[in-house]
Amino acid sequence: MKNIRTLFQKHKDTPKQAAAFVDYEHWYYSYQNLYGIKPQITAWRKELETRFNLTDILVFGDFSQTPINQELPRIREATSTIIETANPGSKKDMTDFIMLDRLYQTAAEDTGTDTYILFTGDDHFQPVTRYLTQKKKKQVIVYGVQNAFSAQLKAAATQYIEYPYPAELTRRYYDMILQNFDYISGKNINPTFLKTVEAVADHNQIPQDTIRAALQEMLDKGYVYQKEVPIAFNRKIKIVCANWEQLIKDGLWDPDA
């Protein structure tokens, strides 16, 4: 009986074998256009590896254009399987077609994959998701970018997960604000709360309400502070300053970077 329980426990704890297929154009352009941030594909891979026996991450995209081609070094940190989908001489987007073809080929070969992980928000992937779940009896987890994620695709998946996580956004907005403080350091500029919000939002093309909320959160946490400084005619204004010591201590700023 002891051996049976041991075998059962080993089987229960064995992570499922998974393969991931990424429409990097969806991830990259949705992040840039909606949130002003970039994909963190290496962190995503590490997250998947805590849950699955990950056989590979296949990344699909037209990397012939700038600025998305600048993502290639970062992608290579996570995977060497990059499928270039550029179609020279044609404006037709081939990424979905090529990714779908590879999905169907992989399913047909049936190499023991238990779980298919897709990163896409496109409704074109609904049929292959239903095929994998209903015909092949596979688990299909679909990641997509919030506000660019088909409701029909979500419904077809075994599980869906929307990115970016709130913490991912918050950290990026912190970085934008800190880069602004670093830029004006040593310059004859008095950064008030409102002027900081306006400058960061304008430079990064992010809504002011979003930056205002992030700056207020940094103020509440002690990452920035306010102080009064004198200006002309015996007047004073309240400016915001970075608490560099606390930021460095908490790993939010690297003075050597």
PASEBA-1860 file (N, C-alpha, C; in nm, 3 decimals):
! residues 257
1> MKNIRTLF> 0.082/-0.120/0.000/0.000/0.000/0.000/0.085/0.125/0.000 ~ 0.196/0.122/0.074/0.284/0.236/0.081/0.340/0.269/-0.058 ~ 0.378/0.164/-0.133/0.432/0.188/-0.266/0.329/0.248/-0.361 ~ 0.205/0.201/-0.349/0.098/0.254/-0.433/0.076/0.401/-0.406 ~ 0.074/0.438/-0.276/0.056/0.579/-0.241/0.172/0.663/-0.292 ~ 0.290/0.608/-0.282/0.408/0.682/-0.328/0.401/0.707/-0.478 ~ 0.363/0.602/-0.552/0.350/0.617/-0.697/0.241/0.716/-0.733 ~ 0.130/0.709/-0.660/0.019/0.802/-0.685/0.062/0.945/-0.658
9> QKHKDTPK> 0.136/0.966/-0.548/0.180/1.099/-0.514/0.275/1.155/-0.619 ~ 0.366/1.069/-0.669/0.460/1.113/-0.772/0.384/1.152/-0.899 ~ 0.283/1.072/-0.933/0.204/1.103/-1.052/0.127/1.232/-1.033 ~ 0.074/1.251/-0.913/-0.004/1.371/-0.882/0.082/1.496/-0.889 ~ 0.207/1.486/-0.842/0.293/1.603/-0.833/0.370/1.631/-0.961 ~ 0.367/1.538/-1.057/0.440/1.559/-1.181/0.375/1.670/-1.262 ~ 0.448/1.776/-1.294/0.387/1.885/-1.371/0.351/1.840/-1.511 ~ 0.245/1.896/-1.563/0.201/1.860/-1.698/0.297/1.916/-1.801
17> QAAAFVDY> 0.313/1.838/-1.910/0.399/1.883/-2.018/0.324/1.986/-2.101 ~ 0.389/2.098/-2.124/0.323/2.208/-2.194/0.413/2.268/-2.299 ~ 0.350/2.322/-2.403/0.419/2.398/-2.506/0.347/2.531/-2.522 ~ 0.424/2.638/-2.538/0.366/2.772/-2.547/0.386/2.830/-2.687 ~ 0.282/2.895/-2.737/0.282/2.957/-2.869/0.245/3.105/-2.851 ~ 0.334/3.193/-2.894/0.317/3.336/-2.865/0.302/3.418/-2.993 ~ 0.191/3.489/-3.004/0.175/3.590/-3.108/0.236/3.718/-3.051 ~ 0.365/3.737/-3.080/0.436/3.848/-3.016/0.387/3.983/-3.064
25> EHWYYSYQ> 0.335/3.991/-3.184/0.280/4.118/-3.232/0.161/4.161/-3.146 ~ 0.074/4.067/-3.111/-0.038/4.100/-3.023/0.013/4.153/-2.889 ~ 0.108/4.082/-2.831/0.159/4.119/-2.699/0.229/4.255/-2.706 ~ 0.318/4.272/-2.802/0.401/4.393/-2.809/0.317/4.517/-2.842 ~ 0.241/4.510/-2.950/0.167/4.629/-2.993/0.053/4.664/-2.898 ~ -0.012/4.565/-2.839/-0.118/4.594/-2.742/-0.060/4.660/-2.617 ~ 0.052/4.609/-2.570/0.118/4.671/-2.455/0.158/4.815/-2.485 ~ 0.221/4.835/-2.601/0.269/4.969/-2.636/0.153/5.067/-2.655
33> NLYGIKPQ> 0.052/5.025/-2.729/-0.057/5.116/-2.763/-0.152/5.143/-2.648 ~ -0.174/5.043/-2.564/-0.271/5.058/-2.455/-0.209/5.102/-2.323 ~ -0.084/5.059/-2.298/-0.028/5.081/-2.165/0.110/5.147/-2.165 ~ 0.172/5.159/-2.282/0.303/5.222/-2.288/0.414/5.142/-2.223 ~ 0.400/5.009/-2.220/0.501/4.923/-2.159/0.542/4.814/-2.259 ~ 0.645/4.737/-2.223/0.694/4.630/-2.309/0.675/4.494/-2.243 ~ 0.658/4.389/-2.324/0.644/4.254/-2.268/0.766/4.212/-2.188 ~ 0.740/4.137/-2.082/0.848/4.080/-2.000/0.846/3.929/-2.021
41> ITAWRKEL> 0.896/3.886/-2.136/0.879/3.746/-2.175/0.963/3.652/-2.090 ~ 1.080/3.696/-2.043/1.162/3.609/-1.959/1.093/3.583/-1.826 ~ 1.033/3.685/-1.768/0.958/3.668/-1.643/0.839/3.577/-1.665 ~ 0.774/3.589/-1.781/0.660/3.503/-1.814/0.703/3.358/-1.822 ~ 0.818/3.332/-1.887/0.868/3.195/-1.896/0.892/3.137/-1.756 ~ 0.953/3.216/-1.668/0.980/3.169/-1.532/0.850/3.136/-1.459 ~ 0.748/3.216/-1.483/0.617/3.190/-1.422/0.560/3.057/-1.471 ~ 0.569/3.034/-1.602/0.517/2.908/-1.658/0.593/2.788/-1.603
49> ETRFNLTD> 0.724/2.801/-1.586/0.806/2.690/-1.541/0.777/2.649/-1.397 ~ 0.711/2.735/-1.321/0.671/2.697/-1.185/0.548/2.607/-1.188 ~ 0.478/2.603/-1.301/0.353/2.527/-1.311/0.360/2.408/-1.404 ~ 0.451/2.415/-1.503/0.451/2.313/-1.608/0.591/2.263/-1.639 ~ 0.596/2.144/-1.697/0.717/2.096/-1.761/0.716/2.155/-1.902 ~ 0.778/2.269/-1.917/0.767/2.347/-2.040/0.868/2.296/-2.143 ~ 0.817/2.243/-2.254/0.905/2.188/-2.357/0.964/2.296/-2.446 ~ 0.886/2.400/-2.475/0.938/2.507/-2.560/0.841/2.625/-2.560
57> ILVFGDFS> 0.896/2.742/-2.593/0.814/2.860/-2.623/0.843/2.898/-2.767 ~ 0.741/2.896/-2.850/0.754/2.933/-2.991/0.698/3.074/-3.008 ~ 0.781/3.164/-3.053/0.742/3.305/-3.068/0.728/3.338/-3.216 ~ 0.612/3.390/-3.252/0.580/3.423/-3.391/0.565/3.574/-3.406 ~ 0.616/3.627/-3.518/0.599/3.769/-3.543/0.675/3.817/-3.663 ~ 0.629/3.929/-3.716/0.700/3.998/-3.824/0.799/4.094/-3.758 ~ 0.925/4.054/-3.755/1.028/4.134/-3.689/1.114/4.211/-3.791 ~ 1.056/4.236/-3.907/1.130/4.306/-4.012/1.127/4.457/-3.994
65> QTPINQEL> 1.041/4.505/-3.904/1.023/4.649/-3.888/1.074/4.696/-3.752 ~ 1.111/4.824/-3.747/1.145/4.891/-3.623/1.016/4.955/-3.569 ~ 0.988/4.949/-3.438/1.079/4.912/-3.329/1.067/4.767/-3.280 ~ 0.975/4.688/-3.336/0.955/4.554/-3.279/1.079/4.467/-3.298 ~ 1.160/4.494/-3.401/1.280/4.414/-3.421/1.383/4.434/-3.309 ~ 1.370/4.542/-3.235/1.459/4.566/-3.122/1.427/4.475/-3.003 ~ 1.316/4.405/-3.012/1.276/4.312/-2.906/1.349/4.178/-2.916 ~ 1.410/4.149/-3.029/1.469/4.016/-3.051/1.572/3.975/-2.945
73> PRIREATS> 1.664/4.062/-2.903/1.759/4.020/-2.798/1.688/3.980/-2.670 ~ 1.582/4.050/-2.635/1.507/4.018/-2.512/1.433/3.886/-2.528 ~ 1.378/3.862/-2.647/1.307/3.736/-2.672/1.403/3.618/-2.664 ~ 1.524/3.636/-2.716/1.623/3.527/-2.716/1.668/3.489/-2.576 ~ 1.648/3.578/-2.479/1.678/3.543/-2.341/1.579/3.439/-2.288 ~ 1.462/3.432/-2.350/1.357/3.340/-2.304/1.346/3.216/-2.391 ~ 1.378/3.229/-2.521/1.364/3.115/-2.611/1.447/3.138/-2.736 ~ 1.489/3.027/-2.796/1.562/3.035/-2.924/1.470/3.003/-3.041
81> TIIETANP> 1.344/2.968/-3.012/1.250/2.931/-3.116/1.168/3.052/-3.158 ~ 1.221/3.125/-3.254/1.157/3.246/-3.304/1.122/3.223/-3.451 ~ 0.994/3.235/-3.482/0.947/3.211/-3.619/0.916/3.345/-3.683 ~ 1.000/3.386/-3.778/0.981/3.512/-3.850/0.869/3.496/-3.952 ~ 0.769/3.585/-3.946/0.651/3.570/-4.031/0.641/3.679/-4.137 ~ 0.748/3.756/-4.156/0.745/3.862/-4.258/0.715/3.802/-4.396 ~ 0.635/3.873/-4.472/0.596/3.828/-4.605/0.643/3.931/-4.707 ~ 0.770/3.922/-4.753/0.827/4.023/-4.843/0.741/4.044/-4.967
89> GSKKDMTD> 0.721/4.171/-5.000/0.646/4.203/-5.120/0.496/4.204/-5.101 ~ 0.451/4.178/-4.979/0.307/4.178/-4.951/0.280/4.243/-4.817 ~ 0.167/4.313/-4.808/0.128/4.376/-4.682/0.041/4.283/-4.597 ~ 0.014/4.165/-4.648/-0.072/4.071/-4.575/0.000/4.019/-4.451 ~ -0.070/4.021/-4.337/-0.013/3.973/-4.212/-0.025/3.820/-4.208 ~ 0.091/3.754/-4.203/0.092/3.608/-4.206/0.109/3.546/-4.068 ~ 0.123/3.627/-3.965/0.156/3.573/-3.832/0.050/3.475/-3.784 ~ -0.077/3.513/-3.790/-0.184/3.425/-3.742/-0.185/3.294/-3.821
97> FIMLDRLY> -0.174/3.303/-3.952/-0.179/3.184/-4.037/-0.066/3.087/-4.003 ~ 0.055/3.140/-3.991/0.171/3.054/-3.964/0.163/2.993/-3.824 ~ 0.118/3.071/-3.728/0.105/3.020/-3.591/-0.003/2.913/-3.583 ~ -0.114/2.936/-3.651/-0.222/2.836/-3.652/-0.175/2.706/-3.717 ~ -0.103/2.719/-3.827/-0.052/2.601/-3.897/0.039/2.519/-3.806 ~ 0.126/2.587/-3.732/0.216/2.515/-3.641/0.139/2.449/-3.526 ~ 0.036/2.514/-3.479/-0.047/2.454/-3.373/-0.112/2.325/-3.420 ~ -0.173/2.328/-3.538/-0.239/2.208/-3.591/-0.136/2.098/-3.618
105> QTAAEDTG> -0.019/2.133/-3.668/0.086/2.033/-3.693/0.129/1.967/-3.563 ~ 0.150/2.048/-3.460/0.194/1.995/-3.330/0.089/1.901/-3.272 ~ -0.038/1.942/-3.282/-0.146/1.858/-3.230/-0.156/1.727/-3.306 ~ -0.134/1.732/-3.437/-0.143/1.611/-3.520/-0.032/1.513/-3.488 ~ 0.085/1.564/-3.457/0.199/1.477/-3.424/0.185/1.415/-3.285 ~ 0.110/1.481/-3.197/0.076/1.428/-3.064/0.202/1.379/-2.990 ~ 0.286/1.469/-2.953/0.414/1.435/-2.890/0.405/1.420/-2.738 ~ 0.285/1.413/-2.686/0.270/1.397/-2.542/0.242/1.526/-2.468
113> TDTYILFT> 0.216/1.632/-2.542/0.184/1.760/-2.479/0.046/1.752/-2.413 ~ 0.042/1.785/-2.284/-0.086/1.784/-2.212/-0.158/1.918/-2.222 ~ -0.078/2.026/-2.223/-0.133/2.160/-2.215/-0.074/2.248/-2.325 ~ -0.162/2.318/-2.393/-0.120/2.416/-2.491/-0.143/2.555/-2.431 ~ -0.038/2.635/-2.434/-0.045/2.770/-2.380/-0.033/2.867/-2.497 ~ -0.134/2.949/-2.515/-0.134/3.046/-2.624/-0.127/3.187/-2.565 ~ -0.049/3.272/-2.630/-0.052/3.414/-2.593/-0.099/3.490/-2.716 ~ -0.226/3.521/-2.718/-0.288/3.591/-2.828/-0.424/3.639/-2.783
121> GDDHFQPV> -0.474/3.742/-2.848/-0.609/3.787/-2.815/-0.702/3.777/-2.934 ~ -0.654/3.719/-3.042/-0.725/3.721/-3.169/-0.831/3.612/-3.176 ~ -0.950/3.649/-3.222/-1.061/3.555/-3.234/-1.031/3.444/-3.336 ~ -0.933/3.465/-3.424/-0.896/3.362/-3.522/-0.851/3.232/-3.454 ~ -0.812/3.240/-3.328/-0.762/3.123/-3.258/-0.871/3.048/-3.182 ~ -0.995/3.093/-3.195/-1.105/3.022/-3.130/-1.124/2.882/-3.186 ~ -1.125/2.860/-3.320/-1.145/2.724/-3.372/-1.036/2.626/-3.328 ~ -0.909/2.666/-3.331/-0.804/2.573/-3.291/-0.811/2.545/-3.141
129> TRYLTQKK> -0.856/2.642/-3.064/-0.872/2.621/-2.920/-0.981/2.518/-2.894 ~ -1.092/2.529/-2.965/-1.200/2.431/-2.949/-1.157/2.293/-3.000 ~ -1.080/2.290/-3.107/-1.029/2.164/-3.159/-0.940/2.094/-3.056 ~ -0.852/2.169/-2.994/-0.761/2.110/-2.897/-0.834/2.063/-2.772 ~ -0.932/2.140/-2.726/-1.002/2.102/-2.603/-1.105/1.993/-2.627 ~ -1.179/2.001/-2.736/-1.290/1.909/-2.758/-1.249/1.782/-2.833 ~ -1.166/1.794/-2.935/-1.126/1.679/-3.016/-1.003/1.608/-2.960 ~ -0.905/1.687/-2.917/-0.780/1.630/-2.870/-0.775/1.614/-2.718
137> KKQVIVYG> -0.876/1.666/-2.649/-0.887/1.653/-2.503/-0.766/1.713/-2.431 ~ -0.721/1.827/-2.481/-0.608/1.895/-2.421/-0.657/2.013/-2.336 ~ -0.573/2.052/-2.243/-0.597/2.175/-2.169/-0.537/2.291/-2.249 ~ -0.614/2.396/-2.266/-0.565/2.513/-2.339/-0.579/2.637/-2.250 ~ -0.466/2.696/-2.220/-0.463/2.818/-2.140/-0.425/2.933/-2.233 ~ -0.510/3.033/-2.238/-0.486/3.146/-2.327/-0.455/3.271/-2.245 ~ -0.340/3.329/-2.274/-0.303/3.460/-2.221/-0.335/3.564/-2.326 ~ -0.383/3.679/-2.282/-0.408/3.788/-2.375/-0.398/3.921/-2.303
145> VQNAFSAQ> -0.391/4.027/-2.379/-0.376/4.161/-2.322/-0.514/4.220/-2.298 ~ -0.533/4.268/-2.177/-0.661/4.327/-2.139/-0.699/4.440/-2.235 ~ -0.826/4.441/-2.273/-0.883/4.537/-2.368/-0.842/4.510/-2.512 ~ -0.775/4.396/-2.536/-0.743/4.353/-2.673/-0.758/4.202/-2.682 ~ -0.855/4.148/-2.609/-0.869/4.004/-2.588/-1.011/3.963/-2.626 ~ -1.024/3.880/-2.729/-1.155/3.837/-2.778/-1.234/3.762/-2.670 ~ -1.357/3.803/-2.651/-1.446/3.736/-2.555/-1.474/3.593/-2.599 ~ -1.486/3.570/-2.730/-1.513/3.436/-2.782/-1.394/3.343/-2.756
153> LKAAATQY> -1.273/3.398/-2.769/-1.154/3.317/-2.742/-1.146/3.281/-2.595 ~ -1.177/3.375/-2.509/-1.180/3.347/-2.365/-1.276/3.233/-2.334 ~ -1.393/3.237/-2.396/-1.497/3.136/-2.370/-1.454/2.998/-2.417 ~ -1.374/2.992/-2.522/-1.332/2.863/-2.577/-1.221/2.798/-2.496 ~ -1.146/2.876/-2.421/-1.027/2.825/-2.351/-1.064/2.749/-2.224 ~ -0.976/2.658/-2.184/-0.990/2.593/-2.054/-0.975/2.696/-1.943 ~ -0.880/2.785/-1.962/-0.853/2.893/-1.868/-0.797/3.011/-1.947 ~ -0.833/3.132/-1.906/-0.771/3.248/-1.970/-0.715/3.339/-1.862
161> IEYPYPAE> -0.607/3.408/-1.898/-0.537/3.496/-1.805/-0.508/3.627/-1.877 ~ -0.548/3.737/-1.816/-0.528/3.867/-1.878/-0.404/3.935/-1.823 ~ -0.326/3.990/-1.915/-0.209/4.070/-1.882/-0.236/4.214/-1.925 ~ -0.169/4.313/-1.870/-0.065/4.302/-1.768/-0.125/4.294/-1.628 ~ -0.049/4.232/-1.538/-0.088/4.231/-1.398/-0.077/4.373/-1.345 ~ -0.160/4.411/-1.247/-0.151/4.547/-1.190/-0.011/4.582/-1.142 ~ 0.059/4.485/-1.080/0.194/4.514/-1.029/0.291/4.545/-1.142 ~ 0.271/4.481/-1.258/0.357/4.506/-1.373/0.341/4.649/-1.422
169> LTRRYYDM> 0.217/4.696/-1.426/0.190/4.832/-1.468/0.245/4.932/-1.368 ~ 0.219/4.906/-1.240/0.261/4.999/-1.137/0.412/5.019/-1.140 ~ 0.487/4.911/-1.150/0.633/4.922/-1.152/0.679/5.002/-1.274 ~ 0.614/4.984/-1.387/0.653/5.057/-1.508/0.627/5.207/-1.491 ~ 0.514/5.241/-1.430/0.483/5.382/-1.409/0.579/5.445/-1.308 ~ 0.617/5.367/-1.207/0.720/5.414/-1.115/0.849/5.448/-1.191 ~ 0.889/5.359/-1.281/1.011/5.380/-1.358/1.003/5.509/-1.439 ~ 0.888/5.534/-1.500/0.872/5.656/-1.580/0.890/5.780/-1.493
177> ILQNFDYI> 0.831/5.778/-1.376/0.840/5.892/-1.285/0.984/5.911/-1.237 ~ 1.050/5.802/-1.204/1.189/5.812/-1.156/1.284/5.857/-1.265 ~ 1.258/5.815/-1.387/1.341/5.862/-1.498/1.327/6.013/-1.516 ~ 1.207/6.064/-1.490/1.187/6.209/-1.498/1.265/6.281/-1.388 ~ 1.261/6.227/-1.265/1.338/6.287/-1.156/1.487/6.284/-1.186 ~ 1.532/6.173/-1.243/1.673/6.161/-1.276/1.713/6.262/-1.384 ~ 1.625/6.281/-1.481/1.653/6.373/-1.591/1.665/6.518/-1.543 ~ 1.577/6.559/-1.451/1.578/6.700/-1.408/1.677/6.725/-1.295
185> SGKNINPT> 1.739/6.617/-1.244/1.836/6.633/-1.135/1.948/6.728/-1.177 ~ 1.974/6.829/-1.094/2.080/6.924/-1.125/2.036/7.037/-1.215 ~ 1.913/7.032/-1.266/1.862/7.140/-1.350/1.781/7.238/-1.266 ~ 1.766/7.358/-1.315/1.692/7.462/-1.243/1.542/7.444/-1.265 ~ 1.491/7.334/-1.213/1.349/7.299/-1.230/1.290/7.269/-1.093 ~ 1.172/7.325/-1.067/1.100/7.296/-0.942/0.982/7.204/-0.975 ~ 0.999/7.075/-0.953/0.895/6.979/-0.995/0.779/6.970/-0.895 ~ 0.673/7.043/-0.920/0.554/7.030/-0.838/0.485/6.897/-0.871
193> FLKTVEAV> 0.390/6.860/-0.789/0.317/6.735/-0.813/0.251/6.739/-0.949 ~ 0.177/6.848/-0.978/0.103/6.858/-1.103/0.195/6.863/-1.224 ~ 0.303/6.941/-1.214/0.395/6.953/-1.327/0.466/6.820/-1.354 ~ 0.494/6.746/-1.250/0.555/6.613/-1.268/0.460/6.520/-1.341 ~ 0.334/6.521/-1.300/0.234/6.438/-1.366/0.224/6.475/-1.514 ~ 0.216/6.603/-1.542/0.201/6.649/-1.681/0.323/6.610/-1.765 ~ 0.443/6.629/-1.709/0.565/6.600/-1.785/0.579/6.451/-1.816 ~ 0.555/6.367/-1.715/0.570/6.222/-1.734/0.463/6.168/-1.828
201> ADHNQIPQ> 0.339/6.214/-1.810/0.230/6.168/-1.896/0.253/6.208/-2.041 ~ 0.297/6.332/-2.062/0.320/6.381/-2.198/0.436/6.308/-2.265 ~ 0.545/6.288/-2.193/0.664/6.224/-2.251/0.638/6.078/-2.288 ~ 0.558/6.009/-2.207/0.535/5.866/-2.227/0.402/5.834/-2.293 ~ 0.325/5.940/-2.325/0.194/5.921/-2.388/0.104/5.831/-2.304 ~ 0.098/5.862/-2.174/0.014/5.789/-2.079/-0.088/5.887/-2.022 ~ -0.213/5.845/-1.999/-0.311/5.937/-1.941/-0.264/5.998/-1.809 ~ -0.293/6.126/-1.789/-0.249/6.194/-1.668/-0.307/6.129/-1.542
209> DTIRAALQ> -0.430/6.083/-1.548/-0.491/6.020/-1.429/-0.411/5.898/-1.385 ~ -0.356/5.825/-1.481/-0.277/5.705/-1.449/-0.148/5.744/-1.377 ~ -0.078/5.843/-1.429/0.047/5.888/-1.367/0.019/5.954/-1.233 ~ -0.090/6.029/-1.224/-0.125/6.093/-1.096/-0.146/5.989/-0.987 ~ -0.215/5.880/-1.021/-0.239/5.774/-0.922/-0.109/5.707/-0.880 ~ -0.019/5.684/-0.976/0.109/5.620/-0.944/0.195/5.712/-0.858 ~ 0.198/5.841/-0.890/0.280/5.935/-0.811/0.224/5.949/-0.670 ~ 0.092/5.950/-0.657/0.032/5.959/-0.524/0.064/5.834/-0.442
217> EMLDKGYV> 0.065/5.718/-0.508/0.100/5.594/-0.440/0.245/5.597/-0.392 ~ 0.333/5.650/-0.475/0.474/5.663/-0.436/0.488/5.759/-0.318 ~ 0.408/5.863/-0.318/0.409/5.959/-0.207/0.361/5.891/-0.079 ~ 0.254/5.814/-0.088/0.199/5.743/0.029/0.298/5.642/0.086 ~ 0.379/5.582/-0.003/0.474/5.479/0.040/0.609/5.536/0.082 ~ 0.625/5.667/0.067/0.750/5.729/0.108/0.860/5.724/0.003 ~ 0.826/5.685/-0.119/0.926/5.681/-0.225/0.954/5.821/-0.281 ~ 0.859/5.909/-0.267/0.881/6.050/-0.295/0.825/6.129/-0.177
225> YQKEVPIA> 0.869/6.251/-0.163/0.821/6.335/-0.054/0.806/6.479/-0.105 ~ 0.734/6.560/-0.031/0.713/6.699/-0.068/0.783/6.792/0.030 ~ 0.829/6.902/-0.023/0.889/7.003/0.063/0.867/7.141/0.000 ~ 0.871/7.242/0.084/0.853/7.378/0.036/0.989/7.440/0.004 ~ 0.995/7.511/-0.108/1.117/7.581/-0.145/1.082/7.725/-0.178 ~ 1.172/7.819/-0.147/1.144/7.961/-0.176/1.162/7.992/-0.324 ~ 1.078/8.081/-0.374/1.094/8.133/-0.510/1.090/8.286/-0.502 ~ 1.068/8.353/-0.611/1.076/8.499/-0.614/0.970/8.565/-0.527
233> FNRKIKIV> 1.003/8.686/-0.482/0.911/8.771/-0.405/0.865/8.704/-0.275 ~ 0.957/8.634/-0.211/0.932/8.572/-0.080/0.818/8.469/-0.083 ~ 0.792/8.418/-0.200/0.690/8.313/-0.211/0.755/8.176/-0.198 ~ 0.673/8.078/-0.164/0.719/7.940/-0.156/0.625/7.850/-0.236 ~ 0.681/7.745/-0.291/0.599/7.644/-0.357/0.637/7.507/-0.303 ~ 0.544/7.415/-0.314/0.568/7.278/-0.268/0.610/7.192/-0.386 ~ 0.728/7.132/-0.374/0.778/7.046/-0.482/0.784/6.901/-0.434 ~ 0.797/6.809/-0.530/0.813/6.668/-0.496/0.956/6.627/-0.526
241> CANWEQLI> 1.011/6.543/-0.441/1.149/6.496/-0.454/1.153/6.345/-0.437 ~ 1.247/6.282/-0.505/1.263/6.137/-0.492/1.340/6.104/-0.365 ~ 1.292/6.003/-0.295/1.363/5.952/-0.177/1.456/5.841/-0.226 ~ 1.570/5.882/-0.285/1.658/5.787/-0.351/1.706/5.677/-0.258 ~ 1.732/5.712/-0.133/1.782/5.612/-0.039/1.682/5.498/-0.021 ~ 1.555/5.532/-0.005/1.452/5.429/0.013/1.429/5.351/-0.116 ~ 1.433/5.422/-0.229/1.414/5.356/-0.358/1.522/5.254/-0.386 ~ 1.647/5.289/-0.354/1.758/5.196/-0.373/1.745/5.078/-0.278
249> KDGLWDPD> 1.708/5.107/-0.155/1.694/5.001/-0.055/1.589/4.898/-0.097 ~ 1.479/4.945/-0.156/1.371/4.855/-0.197/1.387/4.800/-0.338 ~ 1.502/4.828/-0.400/1.530/4.773/-0.532/1.454/4.837/-0.646 ~ 1.405/4.959/-0.626/1.330/5.029/-0.730/1.417/5.122/-0.813 ~ 1.541/5.141/-0.771/1.632/5.228/-0.847/1.774/5.179/-0.832 ~ 1.840/5.170/-0.945/1.981/5.132/-0.947/2.063/5.251/-0.995 ~ 2.137/5.316/-0.906/2.210/5.436/-0.946/2.319/5.409/-1.049 ~ 2.359/5.284/-1.065/2.465/5.250/-1.160/2.411/5.208/-1.298
257> A> 2.278/5.195/-1.306/2.219/5.147/-1.434/2.225/5.257/-1.539
END
